[in-house]
Amino acid sequence: MADALEAVLGALYLDGGLERARAFVRRAWARVLDAQKEPPKNAKSVLHEWAMARSLGLPAYAVTSCTGPPHAPAFVVTVTAGGFSGSGTAGSKRAAEQLAAQDLLQVLGI
């Protein structure tokens, strides 16, 4: 669905230019954008900021296992920061890292 939306916005931009595309985005998502006080942060960013604010260094991510067939792998990633750890499992390393960071943030109560 995201790819289709990107294609529509790209077509609008190519056909009508930046201002027309910008006006459409603002009109279509004004309520959501106005309600948002700050841009959303992903779990990895929040964990990174937490660790750096405490001078703990960067969180360390490690793929602890990879199972499943090549066309549908399942990555298990563990993250450690400040002596705490969390883990996540997903079909891509990036998604598993996000889930591991979310898990660790829950452990930390953040």
Summary of the structure (lengths in Angstrom):
residues: 110
radius of gyration: 19.0
end to end distance: 31.0
largest distance: 53.6
contacts: 284
relative contact order: 0.12
helix: 55%
strand: 21%
